[in-house]
Amino acid sequence: MKTTEHPLSPPPLAELIKVLTPALEANYTHSAISVVQCPDLRAAPFHLAAQGISGRECIADIGGQPNLFPEPRLAETKYSMLTCARHMGMSAKQGMLIGAGAGPWYQIGVNSELAPNFGWEGTYDDVTNLTHYTKVDGSSGAAVCERSPSTDCALMMNLYGSAGLPGDVLKITVKGRKGKGKSFTESIRRALTEEYGERPVSLGGVFVIKAGKTNYHVMPDFPKKPEGQQYTFTDAKQLNDWLTYHNFDSTGSAPIVCLTVFHSADPDKKMGLRMEHTHCFTTDGSNRGGHYHYDLEGEEVEYEAYLNTAKVIYRIDKPEVTLERDLHD
């Protein structure tokens, strides 16, 4: 797979506190942001495959939405994320990948939303795989969140990679949205874009939704024409109408775990990056998961996040045609 590399020079985490504080205070009734030593993210409520999100921090954008639109390119977009880790220059001795993308339909048996969450130590073969996927039940139309049987993905993927070590990270807690920024990640991303302009600042990590109702989409299985030919989406609206939408309430239940990757800008405007991608899962059997969009009840919502900056972006298997914006952002 063709891979290009773009080194980054992110601002210090302490500087990001000053940049993000006004935006968070304007959007939420209660907010706090600080640089902390990362807690053990293997523990509840985060359930990550490694202790932290530090150590050779990097991001990869693999494939992309043009692999889905105007028609799914299924045969040529099957990816091993462990192979992608090698393309990202990650060490076999220790590493972790988290993020958001499309599930390996050829292994799961159906199209799905994937939340990669796996680490390795000593060798790429010694993997702790806590990856989840969310699919649409064909009979009921309900979302079903399950553990993935592999470390593969398909079509598109956005990954945050690190050695999985503890280290300094941004801790952000907010509660009670009062502003118009319904998406937690987008409110952070827009503040970074306003401050840094075309200078890219890229972050990845994990947050949990502790309370409030939030909106998600889940891709159903690939549509088929009656004669069995490949289905073609004629426009972005048709694709968005094909998605299924679900609202989940975190109040009084186990938090929803969200794995996120986002950028303030596309380096040189040539990488065709997906600017924000967040997928979620639960571990309590409640079948909540999918592609996070935004919260629906601002006064009730509560988030807790641990984020870190990436030092390099890898663009892997970039489609020949890229999109001006996300199809379903």
Phi, psi and omega in degrees: 000135178292130182230129173245153186237135178230103177295147179241158174234077186291150174292157176300151180301324180298326177292324180295331175301313181295325181288318188273335184305310181299321180294318180293319180294328180286334187259340185229147179294319178234132178210148176211138178219136183204165171263123183227162168286124187302131174290173177285103185281000173287337184279163173297147007265012190271319173060040176278165185275351178220167188292317185222189182232034181241163180101105182046060184291131182209164179228143175234137171248114188246131181062226178156173182298332175300344175285349177254331188235134007278348174215146182298129176263084191279316189295323188259009183233052173254121188238136166269120180289337174290323173296320177297324177300322176294319177295335178274002179071022182281144184284142175288343183292323182193135178185167178210144175233134174224160178162212187208138178180199182262141183286161179284086184304330183285348175251319181285329181099359182202155175293150184197168172264127186250137174242085181300138182199084181212154179221167179216159181210124179092321180199154176298341182278343181263080190253135166259107188252108177247024180295141176239153171231152176238125181239169175261124176294126186296333183266319184263339184079005181279156174282139179231120182255125183220166175284139179279144180277356186212180174248031175262164173213182181213158169066300187203147179201140173238119187239140167253123182245147176202176175284355180074026185262156172290156181174181179291134179218166171276126171254125180234127173234134178221156181206140175070083180288131177243346181264188183268354181281087185291331181268123179300312183292321182292327178294324176290314183299317181294323177296321178293319180296318179297326182278316191254352176060235183278355175285117185284132170237119186242133182230156174211163179157210187222144168220158176241145175261107187275332183205157177100163180262134183228157186252140182220159165241156175226126176292132171282184177294159183298132179290150180234145171287154182306325182276005177087004178283165181293134178284144178238127173280126183277335177200171183296326179298318179297321178296315180294325177291335178289330180294154173256143185242141187220142175247129181237140181254125180266348184295126178076011179225179179297140180299151172274129181269128184238127178254127192226148173221130177206160185229147174278335181201157176269117182306126179060005180056029185236353186275347181063042183285147164279123193283337178205137179208124182223124175239151191228162178203164171233159182244007185259010179081009182277355177062031175266132179172173179135202181268114182291133175250297186189171177268153185254336181236085188304321184294335185263342192288148178213128181236150170223124188232149170231117187231155177218157180271146176270148180259351179201146174247136174247129175254115187245128177052051179296129177298152180296326178251130177245167185254151178289331180207166177297139181293323181226063179275000000 
